[in-house]
Amino acid sequence: MEDLKKAIKEIAEQEIIKVVISNKMSKDFEYNKINFALKEKGNKEYYQIEKFTDKQVFHENIEKDQLEDKMLEFISFYKQLSAWSTTNNFDLKISKKGKVFLGKKKSDNSNLVNKSHNKEKNYILKEGMIIQPLIDLGVFTKEGKVIKSKYDKYKQINRFVEIIDDEIKKNDQKELTILDFGCGKSYLTFVLYYYFVEIKKINVKMIGLDLKKDVIKKCNEIAERYGYENLHFELGDINGFKYNNKVDMVITLHACDTATDYALYNAIKWNSKMIFSVPCCQHEFNHQMKTDTLSILTKYGIVQERVAALMTDAARANLLEAVGYKTQLLEFIDISHSPKNILIRASKGSVSKEKKEKALKEINNLMDQFNFSPTLYNLLKDDNLI
């Protein structure tokens, strides 16, 4: 059994495209053979399992990291397993006495990738590009190749850039002033600067804001090392930050709790054309949440926490609509990687009076039902913006 586990592990450590398990040990076993095929839906890769009986085919989808366990589970009923990775062919056989034989030979199976995927993803940040922030982040090699263990991170970064690119395409932008609140270590900020300047050829001025002095110092040094002349970082609080010039885009990633509300409030005050926000740690509604008629939502702590977080994002989206932004809530990271996977995308546009009034009415109904007092609502109310 240990030899079999070792062989399966060796196979699973490769970038497997396809697996065929066949030659069942007993006629009584239900499935004649079992196939695994690598698939992609949206930004997520997974394996689809096909289990063949005499008359039917049964399908099951599994996560990529479940491949080893699933192969081991099924192989105990069969005598043979064939697998194809991007660079190797594997042929595993089990004798009548239970001895395991694993053959391996080099092979270019790149032609199988297109057959096994639903579609070939055309990323904006392509392999082969020398993008220094991605190299320093450990996503790319120095030659611009994606490091296998960082492929999910590579897809997440591309997904975020794609969401911004969709909005940029709607306008012929020649110049942009961008503020990034809560920039942290800022590798994504550097990647975005590369996207705007090197790919879109837009003249940008980017400012990153964070509370940590050492982080700001390091980020400015990196920007200088990269030669990113129009990217600099400042020390400051989202709540109290003052900027008197035109702002075209505001980005706020994982600003904790009401810090997101202050970032959105500032973006609205600046009349920013575009807002991209990934909220984080929404505690405010969870602490305030009280209701008599829908107490089932507050009965269980984990349900209350998750519902409150979703309500927070819905309220923010409605408030943006109420002040004239076309707003969407998008998934940009698969929930299996992070539950904090909602991105608010808002663009200044023509929002009808009726739609604004409806958005505000829905907010008021939510506030009345659950005893909420949203920070963003209060900030906008105090300034007579709603």
C-alpha positions in Angstrom: 0.0 0.0 0.0 2.9 2.4 0.8 4.3 1.8 -2.7 1.0 2.7 -4.2 0.6 5.9 -2.1 4.1 6.9 -3.1 3.4 6.4 -6.8 0.1 8.3 -6.7 1.8 11.1 -4.8 4.5 11.4 -7.5 1.9 11.7 -10.2 -0.2 14.2 -8.3 2.7 16.5 -7.8 2.8 17.1 -11.5 0.6 19.5 -13.4 -1.8 16.8 -14.4 -4.1 17.3 -17.5 -5.8 14.0 -17.8 -6.1 10.6 -15.9 -7.6 7.3 -17.1 -8.2 4.5 -14.5 -9.1 1.2 -16.1 -8.9 -2.7 -16.0 -11.1 -3.2 -12.9 -10.1 -6.0 -10.5 -13.6 -7.4 -10.1 -16.6 -7.6 -12.5 -18.8 -6.7 -9.5 -17.4 -3.2 -9.3 -19.9 -0.6 -10.7 -17.6 1.5 -13.0 -15.8 0.1 -16.0 -13.3 3.0 -16.1 -12.8 6.5 -14.6 -11.5 9.5 -16.3 -10.2 12.8 -14.8 -9.9 15.9 -17.0 -8.6 19.4 -16.0 -11.2 22.0 -16.6 -11.5 25.8 -16.2 -14.6 27.9 -15.5 -14.2 31.6 -15.1 -10.9 32.0 -13.2 -11.1 28.6 -11.4 -9.4 25.3 -12.4 -10.8 22.0 -11.3 -11.0 18.3 -12.2 -14.1 16.8 -13.8 -14.4 13.0 -13.0 -16.3 10.8 -15.4 -17.4 7.4 -14.1 -18.5 4.9 -16.8 -21.0 2.1 -16.3 -22.3 -0.1 -19.1 -25.1 2.3 -19.9 -24.4 5.6 -18.1 -21.7 8.2 -17.3 -21.7 9.9 -13.9 -19.9 13.2 -13.4 -18.3 14.7 -10.3 -16.3 17.9 -10.0 -13.4 18.2 -7.4 -10.9 20.8 -6.4 -7.4 20.5 -7.8 -5.9 19.7 -4.4 -8.3 16.7 -4.1 -6.7 14.9 -7.1 -4.3 12.7 -5.1 -6.9 11.5 -2.6 -9.4 10.7 -5.4 -6.9 8.8 -7.5 -5.9 6.8 -4.4 -9.6 6.1 -3.6 -10.4 4.7 -7.0 -7.2 2.9 -7.9 -7.7 0.2 -5.3 -10.5 -1.2 -7.5 -8.4 -1.3 -10.7 -5.1 -2.6 -12.1 -4.0 0.3 -14.3 -3.8 4.1 -14.2 -2.5 6.3 -17.1 -1.9 10.0 -16.5 -0.7 12.9 -18.7 1.0 16.0 -17.3 2.2 19.0 -19.3 5.7 17.4 -19.6 5.3 13.6 -18.7 3.4 10.5 -19.4 2.8 8.1 -16.5 1.7 4.4 -16.7 1.0 2.8 -13.3 0.2 -1.0 -13.2 -0.7 -3.2 -10.2 0.1 -7.0 -10.5 -2.1 -9.8 -9.2 0.2 -10.0 -6.2 -0.3 -6.3 -5.5 3.1 -5.1 -6.7 3.2 -1.6 -8.1 5.0 -0.6 -11.3 5.3 3.0 -12.3 6.6 4.0 -15.7 7.4 7.6 -16.6 8.6 9.2 -19.8 9.1 12.8 -21.0 6.4 14.1 -23.4 5.2 17.4 -24.6 1.4 17.2 -23.9 0.6 20.9 -24.4 -1.8 19.9 -27.2 -3.9 18.2 -24.5 -4.3 21.4 -22.5 -6.7 23.0 -25.0 -8.7 19.9 -25.3 -9.1 19.6 -21.5 -9.9 23.2 -20.7 -13.2 24.8 -21.5 -11.3 27.8 -22.9 -7.8 29.2 -23.2 -7.7 32.2 -20.9 -6.4 35.3 -22.5 -4.9 37.2 -19.5 -4.0 40.9 -19.6 -0.8 40.3 -17.7 0.6 37.6 -19.9 3.4 35.1 -19.3 6.6 36.4 -21.0 6.1 40.0 -19.9 8.9 41.1 -17.6 6.7 42.7 -14.8 9.1 43.4 -11.9 6.5 43.6 -9.2 5.2 40.1 -10.1 8.8 38.9 -10.0 9.5 40.4 -6.6 6.1 39.0 -5.4 7.3 35.6 -6.4 4.5 35.1 -9.0 6.8 35.3 -12.0 10.3 34.0 -12.6 12.9 36.4 -13.9 12.0 35.2 -17.4 8.4 36.1 -16.9 7.1 32.5 -16.4 4.3 31.9 -13.8 5.6 29.9 -10.8 3.4 26.8 -10.5 2.6 27.3 -6.8 1.6 30.9 -7.4 -0.8 30.3 -10.3 -3.9 31.0 -8.2 -2.4 34.3 -7.1 -1.5 35.1 -10.8 -5.2 34.5 -11.8 -6.5 36.6 -8.9 -4.3 39.6 -9.8 -5.4 39.3 -13.5 -9.0 39.1 -12.4 -8.6 42.4 -10.5 -6.9 44.1 -13.5 -9.6 42.7 -15.8 -12.4 44.3 -13.7 -10.6 47.7 -13.9 -9.9 47.2 -17.6 -13.6 46.7 -18.3 -14.3 50.1 -16.9 -11.3 51.8 -18.6 -12.4 50.5 -22.0 -15.7 52.5 -21.7 -13.8 55.8 -21.7 -10.9 57.1 -23.8 -8.7 57.9 -20.9 -5.5 59.8 -21.7 -4.7 60.9 -18.1 -5.7 59.5 -14.7 -5.2 60.6 -11.1 -5.6 57.5 -8.9 -5.7 57.3 -5.1 -5.1 53.9 -3.4 -6.3 53.9 0.2 -4.7 51.4 2.6 -2.1 50.3 0.0 -0.1 48.2 2.5 2.9 46.5 0.8 1.5 47.8 -2.5 2.6 45.1 -4.9 -0.8 45.3 -6.5 -0.4 49.1 -6.7 2.9 48.6 -8.6 1.2 46.0 -10.9 -1.6 48.5 -11.7 0.9 51.2 -12.4 2.6 48.9 -14.9 -0.8 48.1 -16.4 -1.8 51.7 -16.9 1.6 53.0 -18.2 3.1 50.1 -20.1 0.0 48.3 -21.4 -2.7 51.0 -21.7 -0.2 53.8 -22.3 -2.1 56.2 -20.0 -0.4 59.1 -18.3 -1.2 58.4 -14.6 -0.4 59.9 -11.3 -0.9 57.4 -8.5 -0.8 58.1 -4.7 -0.7 55.2 -2.2 -1.9 56.0 1.4 -1.1 53.9 4.5 -0.7 54.4 8.2 2.6 52.6 8.6 5.6 54.9 8.2 8.1 52.0 7.5 5.8 50.7 4.8 5.5 54.1 3.1 9.3 54.5 3.2 9.9 51.1 1.6 7.2 51.6 -1.1 8.7 54.9 -2.2 12.1 53.3 -2.4 10.7 50.5 -4.5 8.9 53.0 -6.8 12.2 54.8 -7.3 14.0 51.5 -8.0 11.4 50.5 -10.6 11.6 54.0 -12.2 7.9 54.6 -11.6 8.1 58.4 -11.7 4.5 59.2 -11.1 3.8 56.8 -8.3 4.5 57.9 -4.7 3.2 57.0 -1.2 2.1 59.1 1.7 1.5 58.6 5.3 -2.1 59.3 6.3 -5.4 58.2 7.7 -8.3 57.5 5.2 -10.6 59.4 7.5 -8.6 62.6 7.6 -6.7 62.6 4.3 -7.1 65.8 2.3 -6.6 66.1 -1.5 -7.7 69.3 -3.3 -7.0 68.3 -6.9 -9.0 66.2 -9.4 -9.4 62.5 -8.6 -10.4 60.1 -11.4 -10.2 56.8 -9.6 -10.2 55.6 -6.0 -9.0 52.1 -5.1 -9.5 50.7 -1.6 -8.5 47.1 -0.9 -9.2 45.4 2.4 -9.7 48.7 4.3 -10.9 47.4 7.6 -14.5 47.9 8.8 -15.6 51.6 8.5 -12.3 52.6 6.9 -14.0 51.5 3.7 -16.9 53.8 4.3 -14.5 56.8 4.8 -12.7 55.9 1.6 -16.0 55.7 -0.4 -17.1 59.0 1.2 -13.9 60.7 0.1 -14.3 59.3 -3.4 -17.9 60.6 -3.6 -16.8 64.1 -2.3 -14.1 64.2 -5.0 -16.6 63.2 -7.6 -14.3 60.4 -8.7 -15.2 58.8 -12.0 -14.4 55.3 -10.9 -14.3 53.5 -7.5 -13.0 50.0 -6.9 -13.4 48.7 -3.3 -12.8 45.3 -1.7 -14.3 45.7 1.8 -12.9 43.8 4.8 -13.9 43.0 8.4 -17.4 44.4 8.3 -18.0 44.6 12.1 -20.3 47.6 12.2 -23.6 46.0 11.2 -22.8 42.8 13.1 -22.6 44.8 16.4 -25.8 46.9 15.6 -28.0 44.1 14.2 -31.3 43.7 16.1 -34.6 42.6 14.7 -37.9 41.2 16.1 -39.5 39.9 12.9 -36.4 38.3 11.4 -34.6 37.1 14.6 -33.7 33.8 12.8 -30.9 35.8 11.2 -29.5 36.9 14.6 -30.1 33.6 16.4 -26.8 32.0 15.2 -23.6 33.9 15.5 -22.0 32.7 12.3 -25.2 33.4 10.3 -25.5 36.9 11.7 -21.8 37.7 10.9 -22.1 36.6 7.3 -25.5 38.1 6.7 -24.3 41.4 8.3 -21.3 41.5 6.0 -23.4 41.0 2.9 -25.9 43.6 4.0 -23.0 46.0 4.6 -21.8 45.6 1.0 -25.4 45.9 -0.3 -26.0 49.1 1.7 -22.7 50.6 0.4 -23.7 49.7 -3.2 -27.1 51.3 -2.8 -25.7 54.5 -1.2 -23.3 54.8 -4.2 -26.4 54.5 -6.5 -28.2 57.1 -4.5 -25.5 59.6 -5.2 -25.3 58.9 -8.9 -22.9 55.9 -9.4 -23.7 52.9 -11.5 -22.7 50.2 -9.1 -22.0 46.4 -9.3 -21.0 43.8 -6.7 -18.6 41.3 -8.3 -16.8 38.2 -7.2 -13.1 38.6 -7.9 -11.6 35.7 -5.9 -13.2 32.3 -5.7 -14.8 31.8 -2.3 -12.7 28.7 -1.7 -9.7 31.0 -1.5 -11.2 33.8 0.6 -14.7 34.6 2.0 -13.8 38.3 1.5 -14.3 38.0 -2.2 -16.7 40.8 -3.1 -15.6 43.8 -5.1 -17.6 47.0 -5.4 -17.2 48.6 -8.8 -18.8 52.0 -9.3 -18.7 54.5 -12.1 -20.1 58.0 -12.2 -23.0 57.9 -14.7 -26.5 58.8 -15.5 -28.6 57.3 -12.7 -32.3 58.2 -12.9 -34.1 60.0 -10.1 -36.4 57.1 -9.6 -33.5 54.7 -9.2 -31.8 56.9 -6.7 -35.0 57.2 -4.7 -35.5 53.5 -4.8 -32.0 52.8 -3.6 -32.3 55.2 -0.7 -35.7 53.8 0.2 -34.2 50.3 0.3 -31.5 51.5 2.6 -34.0 53.1 5.0 -36.1 49.9 5.1 -32.9 47.9 6.0 -32.0 50.4 8.7 -35.5 50.3 10.2 -35.7 46.5 10.1 -32.3 45.8 11.7 -31.6 48.9 13.7 -28.6 49.8 11.5 -26.9 53.2 11.5 -24.4 53.0 8.6 -21.3 55.2 8.8 -21.4 56.0 5.1 -25.1 56.9 5.3 -24.4 59.3 8.2 -21.5 60.9 6.5 -23.5 61.5 3.3 -26.5 62.7 5.3 -24.5 65.2 7.3 -23.2 66.7 4.0 -26.7 66.8 2.5 -25.6 64.4 -0.3 -28.6 62.2 0.3 
